[in-house]
């Protein structure tokens, strides 16, 4: 089923200066010295659209007056479009601060049109913008419904009824002929459709009829889809100086939403990101504070990335106030295909476990959450290494490939970090009690390139029947008797 979602950003010229989450202190945007958009506080004070600067200051002396910045509006629309790419690759910019999405192929994946619209609305609000959202089987129909804030019309019959009730001046080509439509008593699109087409085309041109045909599903619609850039780097200018790192999470989430859309649009997963906290500029300029987040497993969803950044920001102490944020995808790789397993693994998937470990590492520190890394070395203390969880253990080319006969030999459950020298009593090693050797020796002779070791390993048993892994060093010329060491304990 073909279905389109249109998003209209009615307060975009204002919200590029004061996002929807900011405290309303009376903001106004002027275009050619006349009010284009006013905040709720300013409207309550009597400020009206089209009013001049002097009238605004007379009614609201403390008003924050901004000149319209088209470049900021273009950047904001691009940020919203980039975020929407996580739902469909077919996103296009339309006129009058409106975006169009073809979501017909995405409905099942995101739980239907109601759940999808709710997620889209939540994302746009998280970016700091007010949105009027509509859905319909045609792009132009959704555009008109969004402009009128008329809700969704999933079926064609419902769309026709809703469009017929909309004001005729919602169609941009009709606005130049507003007086003529008012003179003939034509106020809705339904009344406009009943007018003779040849006469309407001679009077108003073909653009108006083309819009009507596209909106009512009588003509094809073509759009140029937005292509995500080759690399990702997003920046956000904060609207106040922030001294507490935890308060930066809302701005960081805004950048992460754009990152997720970019990753989905490029079919990539991120392995490492860098959040830059920008400080003062000018004579007191300071280099930005960089927060690097390395992931054990590539990710492309914002929930996990937000949790990791939240933990890192909670432990960050700012040396200077932050005035801007920047986010960069430092290392990416192609997105992995979904699992082919018919039944889910008990206890969650491997990705779920890695996300849990990454969250624990972000909270406790990378050096406090370790994982084993097997290396191809006969020396036990070298073969059993522990590395941070972010270390790429999945590099099969560097993993150990020990001979099968070595892997079949007994090894202790617990290997001591440093061998313990054993006492000798009656020419026998002693550890709480005399130790009795219960196995034949296993000689390990390796490490000639960085400190050779020659040892004979035994399984020894104490009087309490505890099994130990001990070794005897080779006797040198100056040694009166061999030296014994405890290296591990069996379970």
LINDA-V992993 format. One line per field, one symbol per residue. phi: phi as a letter, one per 40 degrees, with the letter a starting at -180 (. if undefined). psi: psi as a letter, one per 30 degrees, with the letter a starting at -180 (. if undefined). Layout:
phi = ???
psi = ???
This chain:
phi = .cabbbbbbcbddccccbdcccccbgbbbbbfgbccabccccccchcbcgccdccccccadcccbbccbcccccccccccccccccbacbbbcbcffbbbbcbdcbcccbggcccccccccccccccgbcbbbabacbccccccccccfbgbbccccccccccccccccccdccccbcccccccgcbbcccccccccccccccbgcccccccccccgbacbbbcccbcccbbabbbcccacbbbccccccccccccccccccccccfbbcbabbbbccbdbgcbcbcccbbcbbbcbdbabcccccccccccccccbccacbbabbbbccbbadccccccccbcccggcccccccccccccccchccbbbbcbcbcaccdcccbbbbdcccccccccbccbccdccccccbccbbccadbcccbbfgbcbagacbbcbaccbcbbagccahcbbbbcbcbbcccgccbbbbbccccccccacbbbcbabcc
psi = kkkkkkjkifgefeffejlfflkjgikkkkjhgkkekkleeeeffgklkfkleeeeeeeifgkjkkkkjeeeeeeeeeeeeeeffffkfikkkllhhkkkkjgeffeeeggleeeeeeeeeeeeeffgkkkjklklfkeeeeeeeeefhgakjeleeeeeeeefflkfffjeffffheeeeeeggjfleeeefflkeeeeeeeflfeeeeeeeeeggfklkkljkkkklelkjlkkklglkkfkefffeeeeeeeeeeeeeeeeefhlkkfklkkkjkalabfgkkklkkjkjkkekklgkfeeeeeeeeeeefgkkkfllkflkkkkjekllkkkllkgkekkkkglleeeeeeeeeeeefefkeffjllkjklikfkefefjlkllffkifgjffflkilkeeefflkklejkkekkkkklkkhgkkkielkkkkgllkjkjjlgffhikkjkjkljlklfggkkljllklkkaefkellkkkkflkl.
